[in-house]
Amino acid sequence: MLDIVLKILVIISIITFTFIGIWSFILFNYLYNQIRYRNYLLEKVSHNIHTLSNNFKKIYDKEDINPSTSPTEFKESSSVND
């Protein structure tokens, strides 16, 4: 009798651990994909900010702007010239 109860408990524990293992794999795979996507978006934002910064530096050096001029004033003056 004890042997049957022990086998039933072992079978239940194996099924439980299998269920936990499968769902943890699915969950970790989902989280990994979300982290990869978030890093991809952050990389794109970082690249665009870097590109804009370089473009602004080139324009700033090219136009020889007064250092007291703020970027918004520069933007307004450049849009008037266009």
N, C-alpha and C positions, 0 to 999 in steps of 0.2 A: 504493500500500500504506500509506504514512504517513497519507494522507488518511482511510482507513478506520479505522485505529487511533485517530486523533485524534477522529473522530466517535463511535466507541465509548466513548472516555474521557469525552467531553462528555455523552453520553447517560447513562452511569453516574453522573457527577457531578450531573446534573440530577435523576435519580431519587433519589440520596442526599440532596440538599438538600431535595427535596420531602418525603421521608420524615421528615427531621429537623424541617422546618417544621411539618408536621402534628402530630407528636408533641409538639413544644414548645408549640404552641397548646393542645393537649389538656391538657398538664401545667400550663401557666400558668393556664388556665381553672379547673382543679381547685383549684390553690393559691389563686387569687383567691376562689373560693367558700368555701374553708376559712377564709380570713382574714376574710371578711365574716361568717361564722357565729360565729367566735371573738369578733369585735368586738360582735356582737349579744348574745352571752352576757355579755360583760364589761359592756356597757351595762345589761343587766337586773340584774346583781349590784350594780353601782354605784348604780342607781336604788333597789333594795331596801335597801341599806345607808343611803343618804341618807334614805329614808322612815323606817326604823327609828330613825335618829339623831334626826330631827325629832320622832317620836312620843315618844322617851325624853326629849327636852328639854321637850316640853309637859307630860309627866307629872311630870318633875322640878320644873318651875316651879310646877305646879299643887299638888303635894303638899307643897311647902316642906320638902324633905328636909334632914336634917343633912348638911353637906358631907363629914363624915368617913365617911358611910355609903357602902359600895361598891355598885355596881350589882347584884351577886349578892344582897346583903342586902336591897336594895330589892325585887328580884324575889321573894325568899322572903316578905317581909312583905306584898307586894301579893297574892300567891297565898293567903295565910292570910286576908286581908280579903275575898276573893271568895267 
